[in-house]
Amino acid sequence: MDILLENPPNIDAIDAKFHVKGKQVLFAYGDKIYNPLCVNVPPYLLAHEKMHGERQVAMGVDAWWEKYIEDTTFRLEEEIIAHQVELRARLINGGSRQVKRGIAKLVAKRLAAPLYGMMITRADARVAMEAALEY
């Protein structure tokens, strides 16, 4: 995916819902990642955004974004999928059960953060992330 150091084409609609302008946020938009504040993009975030991009292309980028912005259930489903991909990317080199659970807890905390609209509790996010773990 190309990484562009600018806002995505639909930033006004995204910002109206999530108030993200000026915050260190990445945006997938089809086959591109928009990175307006030059955030470091480690491989696990690239995997997360790539999953969003693939799903956007499959559904239609504009249709995906419209549904993501308006439909909390859809947004949660999409974020669980992308966060599980992120978790697996973070664990590419394996680790003990304890290490895996610790990273799952960290990723769950991100999923339950205000950025996504507090759609899920940390406990439920942790269950969703641990479902993606392979021991």
Backbone bond lengths (Angstrom), bond angles and torsions (degrees), N, CA, C in turn:
res aa  C-N    CA-C-N  psi(-1)  N-CA   C-N-CA  omega(-1)  CA-C   N-CA-C  phi
1 M - - - 1.456 - - 1.519 109.04 -
2 D 1.313 115.09 138.37 1.457 120.09 173.54 1.521 109.30 -74.92
3 I 1.323 116.21 141.70 1.462 121.55 175.48 1.518 107.62 -110.19
4 L 1.333 115.44 120.39 1.457 121.69 -179.52 1.527 109.31 -108.51
5 L 1.317 116.66 135.84 1.466 121.62 -177.60 1.519 110.15 -91.08
6 E 1.314 114.90 61.35 1.462 122.24 -179.29 1.523 108.28 -156.12
7 N 1.325 115.93 173.78 1.459 121.00 177.62 1.522 110.43 -78.04
8 P 1.335 116.45 152.44 1.466 119.23 176.44 1.532 110.50 -70.32
9 P 1.310 117.63 162.86 1.464 120.87 -177.79 1.529 114.02 -58.72
10 N 1.316 117.69 -28.08 1.467 121.67 -176.62 1.529 113.10 -104.02
11 I 1.321 117.40 28.56 1.468 120.53 -175.56 1.524 112.83 -58.51
12 D 1.313 118.32 -34.86 1.468 119.29 -178.56 1.529 111.32 -64.19
13 A 1.332 117.22 -41.85 1.469 120.64 178.22 1.532 110.72 -67.70
14 I 1.320 116.41 -40.94 1.469 120.35 178.39 1.529 109.86 -63.59
15 D 1.326 116.18 -46.48 1.461 120.32 -177.31 1.526 112.32 -66.93
16 A 1.325 116.99 -34.62 1.467 120.07 178.95 1.533 110.71 -60.19
17 K 1.317 117.05 -33.19 1.465 121.35 -178.75 1.528 112.50 -90.34
18 F 1.346 116.90 -41.07 1.462 120.26 -169.41 1.529 115.02 -113.11
19 H 1.331 118.22 -7.65 1.463 121.88 178.64 1.531 111.56 52.09
20 V 1.331 115.97 60.85 1.457 121.61 -174.10 1.530 114.83 -109.05
21 K 1.307 118.09 -7.50 1.465 118.68 -179.77 1.524 109.25 -58.88
22 G 1.324 115.75 132.60 1.447 121.31 -179.89 1.521 114.43 84.08
23 K 1.331 117.26 -1.93 1.460 121.03 178.09 1.524 109.29 -100.79
24 Q 1.311 116.20 154.80 1.466 121.35 -178.45 1.522 109.54 -78.85
25 V 1.330 114.55 84.91 1.449 121.82 -176.84 1.520 109.16 -129.95
26 L 1.325 115.93 141.67 1.461 122.46 173.54 1.519 108.24 -99.98
27 F 1.326 116.27 150.87 1.456 121.22 178.81 1.518 109.42 -132.74
28 A 1.321 117.07 123.81 1.463 120.37 170.21 1.518 107.31 -84.48
29 Y 1.308 115.30 137.80 1.469 120.60 175.30 1.519 105.69 -144.07
30 G 1.337 114.74 90.18 1.460 119.86 -176.42 1.518 110.68 67.22
31 D 1.321 116.16 -123.15 1.474 119.86 -177.06 1.522 113.04 -94.56
32 K 1.335 116.91 18.88 1.460 121.21 179.65 1.527 110.64 -127.45
33 I 1.316 114.82 150.71 1.457 121.23 171.11 1.521 106.25 -113.20
34 Y 1.314 115.13 127.16 1.459 120.71 177.42 1.524 107.75 -98.46
35 N 1.328 114.71 130.07 1.457 122.84 -173.28 1.533 108.30 -135.63
36 P 1.340 117.29 71.54 1.464 119.90 -171.60 1.526 115.82 -63.58
37 L 1.319 118.33 -25.08 1.470 120.15 -178.67 1.524 112.19 -107.33
38 C 1.314 116.89 19.00 1.475 122.11 176.76 1.531 112.34 55.14
39 V 1.309 117.19 44.85 1.454 122.97 177.46 1.526 108.78 -66.94
40 N 1.319 116.81 142.10 1.460 120.72 172.74 1.535 108.25 -61.72
41 V 1.322 116.64 133.00 1.465 120.66 -178.39 1.531 109.32 -115.95
42 P 1.337 116.56 87.57 1.466 119.28 178.13 1.530 109.54 -69.23
43 P 1.329 116.97 163.73 1.468 120.90 -176.91 1.535 114.36 -53.64
44 Y 1.325 117.90 -35.86 1.462 119.34 -178.19 1.531 111.97 -69.53
45 L 1.338 118.07 -33.37 1.474 119.61 175.22 1.527 110.99 -74.67
46 L 1.312 115.86 -34.05 1.462 119.61 174.64 1.531 109.67 -60.72
47 A 1.330 117.31 -43.25 1.463 121.44 178.30 1.530 110.84 -62.13
48 H 1.327 116.58 -42.69 1.465 122.45 178.49 1.525 109.96 -58.82
49 E 1.321 116.47 -52.58 1.473 120.94 -177.32 1.526 111.75 -68.37
50 K 1.317 116.62 -34.97 1.455 120.04 178.06 1.529 110.31 -62.12
51 M 1.326 117.03 -40.37 1.469 120.37 177.95 1.529 110.25 -61.91
52 H 1.342 116.74 -44.42 1.469 118.51 175.95 1.528 110.12 -58.19
53 G 1.316 116.97 -46.59 1.457 121.08 -178.39 1.514 112.78 -59.70
54 E 1.323 117.17 -43.40 1.460 120.86 179.33 1.522 111.06 -62.54
55 R 1.318 116.28 -41.75 1.465 120.43 -179.60 1.522 110.93 -70.55
56 Q 1.334 116.66 -33.39 1.466 119.91 176.46 1.521 110.96 -64.74
57 V 1.329 116.34 -46.24 1.464 120.65 179.83 1.526 110.25 -60.41
58 A 1.330 117.38 -41.99 1.461 121.38 -178.69 1.533 111.93 -64.08
59 M 1.329 117.13 -35.56 1.468 121.75 -176.60 1.520 112.43 -93.32
60 G 1.322 115.93 -24.27 1.462 121.73 -168.50 1.517 106.24 107.66
61 V 1.311 116.88 119.22 1.468 120.79 -171.46 1.525 111.77 -58.45
62 D 1.309 117.48 -49.78 1.469 119.52 -177.80 1.530 111.73 -65.41
63 A 1.339 116.91 -40.43 1.469 120.17 178.24 1.529 110.51 -63.28
64 W 1.351 116.30 -41.69 1.462 120.10 178.92 1.517 109.98 -60.43
65 W 1.332 116.48 -49.53 1.458 119.90 -177.77 1.528 111.66 -62.86
66 E 1.312 118.82 -40.83 1.471 121.11 178.38 1.528 110.10 -59.71
67 K 1.332 115.91 -45.77 1.456 119.59 -179.48 1.526 111.32 -68.85
68 Y 1.325 116.96 -39.53 1.466 121.59 179.08 1.530 110.26 -60.22
69 I 1.295 117.41 -43.58 1.468 121.47 -177.98 1.526 111.36 -68.58
70 E 1.328 117.76 -40.63 1.466 121.11 -171.81 1.523 115.49 -94.34
71 D 1.315 118.27 -26.90 1.463 121.66 -170.72 1.530 110.26 -109.63
72 T 1.317 116.57 103.95 1.461 121.57 -176.86 1.526 111.94 -61.49
73 T 1.318 117.43 -39.02 1.463 120.39 -179.99 1.521 110.51 -63.55
74 F 1.319 116.48 -45.78 1.464 121.32 177.76 1.527 110.24 -61.45
75 R 1.331 116.47 -45.85 1.470 120.75 -179.31 1.525 110.66 -59.58
76 L 1.314 117.80 -43.77 1.461 120.86 178.93 1.530 110.55 -63.22
77 E 1.323 117.43 -45.29 1.468 120.17 178.61 1.535 110.70 -58.75
78 E 1.324 116.86 -44.85 1.461 120.97 -179.80 1.522 111.58 -64.85
79 E 1.309 116.96 -39.86 1.462 119.76 -179.73 1.530 111.89 -72.09
80 I 1.314 117.64 -35.05 1.467 118.63 175.77 1.522 109.21 -61.59
81 I 1.325 117.40 -46.75 1.464 121.19 179.10 1.530 110.43 -58.38
82 A 1.325 117.48 -50.30 1.468 121.28 -177.45 1.524 111.76 -66.08
83 H 1.324 118.17 -37.81 1.460 120.63 178.66 1.532 111.30 -70.22
84 Q 1.323 117.34 -33.84 1.468 119.21 175.20 1.532 110.79 -65.84
85 V 1.322 116.87 -39.68 1.470 120.66 175.57 1.522 109.86 -63.36
86 E 1.325 116.34 -43.09 1.467 121.17 176.86 1.528 110.78 -58.88
87 L 1.319 116.26 -45.40 1.467 120.64 179.73 1.526 110.71 -59.31
88 R 1.328 116.65 -47.75 1.468 119.15 179.88 1.525 111.16 -62.64
89 A 1.327 117.35 -36.30 1.472 120.53 177.92 1.530 110.78 -66.81
90 R 1.322 117.04 -35.79 1.470 120.70 177.79 1.532 110.86 -67.25
91 L 1.327 115.86 -26.66 1.460 121.11 -175.75 1.517 112.71 -102.64
92 I 1.301 117.42 20.21 1.466 122.17 -175.61 1.530 112.07 -55.57
93 N 1.318 116.52 -31.67 1.469 119.94 -179.24 1.522 112.75 -96.48
94 G 1.318 116.41 13.65 1.463 120.21 176.96 1.513 112.39 80.57
95 G 1.306 115.51 -153.35 1.454 121.80 -178.69 1.513 109.85 141.88
96 S 1.298 115.11 164.13 1.457 120.39 178.85 1.525 109.91 -70.22
97 R 1.310 116.04 166.72 1.469 121.15 176.81 1.535 110.14 -55.70
98 Q 1.331 115.73 -41.23 1.462 120.70 -178.97 1.531 110.89 -65.25
99 V 1.312 117.08 -43.01 1.472 121.00 178.36 1.523 109.83 -63.55
100 K 1.317 117.16 -44.76 1.465 121.00 179.83 1.521 111.49 -60.63
101 R 1.309 116.55 -43.50 1.471 119.88 179.38 1.528 111.06 -66.25
102 G 1.321 116.46 -37.27 1.467 119.55 178.11 1.515 112.17 -63.98
103 I 1.315 116.36 -42.00 1.465 119.79 178.75 1.529 109.88 -70.36
104 A 1.327 117.45 -37.58 1.467 120.62 176.13 1.529 110.43 -60.18
105 K 1.324 115.95 -39.52 1.470 120.50 178.12 1.530 110.61 -64.34
106 L 1.317 117.16 -41.98 1.464 121.72 178.59 1.533 111.31 -62.72
107 V 1.321 116.89 -45.59 1.463 120.85 -179.67 1.535 110.11 -67.85
108 A 1.320 117.29 -37.39 1.465 121.02 176.80 1.522 111.29 -62.01
109 K 1.321 116.17 -38.39 1.472 120.51 178.17 1.520 110.12 -61.91
110 R 1.336 117.37 -40.65 1.473 120.70 177.32 1.529 110.87 -64.16
111 L 1.336 116.59 -41.77 1.460 121.02 -179.72 1.527 111.41 -63.33
112 A 1.306 117.60 -36.13 1.464 122.40 -177.78 1.531 112.75 -86.67
113 A 1.313 117.41 5.98 1.471 121.72 -175.28 1.533 112.47 -74.60
114 P 1.322 115.87 160.34 1.469 120.74 178.56 1.534 114.02 -58.31
115 L 1.318 118.27 -27.69 1.464 121.00 -179.40 1.524 111.88 -50.12
116 Y 1.321 117.49 -38.88 1.464 121.96 -177.05 1.525 112.67 -93.23
117 G 1.312 117.79 4.79 1.457 120.88 176.26 1.518 114.72 91.39
118 M 1.335 116.34 21.15 1.473 120.26 176.71 1.536 110.66 52.15
119 M 1.322 116.74 48.50 1.461 122.11 -175.17 1.516 113.32 -79.87
120 I 1.312 116.63 -16.52 1.459 120.83 -172.07 1.522 108.20 -147.30
121 T 1.320 116.09 146.43 1.463 119.41 176.78 1.526 108.92 -76.13
122 R 1.314 115.82 160.29 1.471 119.19 176.80 1.520 110.97 -60.49
123 A 1.327 116.42 -39.17 1.471 119.80 -179.38 1.528 110.45 -62.98
124 D 1.329 117.53 -45.76 1.461 120.28 179.75 1.526 111.36 -68.87
125 A 1.326 116.89 -35.22 1.467 120.20 176.89 1.520 109.92 -64.89
126 R 1.304 115.86 -38.52 1.467 119.38 179.47 1.529 111.21 -65.31
127 V 1.324 116.76 -39.91 1.466 120.50 176.53 1.529 109.63 -61.56
128 A 1.335 116.93 -43.20 1.466 120.80 179.46 1.519 111.52 -63.55
129 M 1.322 117.60 -38.19 1.465 120.04 179.74 1.524 110.93 -73.56
130 E 1.306 117.44 -41.26 1.465 119.29 -179.25 1.523 111.20 -66.35
131 A 1.334 117.78 -24.31 1.460 121.05 175.40 1.529 111.26 -63.92
132 A 1.335 116.85 -23.61 1.465 121.40 -179.18 1.525 112.45 -89.47
133 L 1.339 117.28 -7.34 1.462 120.12 -177.55 1.527 110.81 -76.98
134 E 1.310 113.23 146.08 1.473 120.48 173.62 1.524 106.93 -119.37
135 Y 1.310 115.27 121.30 1.475 119.13 -178.52 1.493 110.86 -98.81
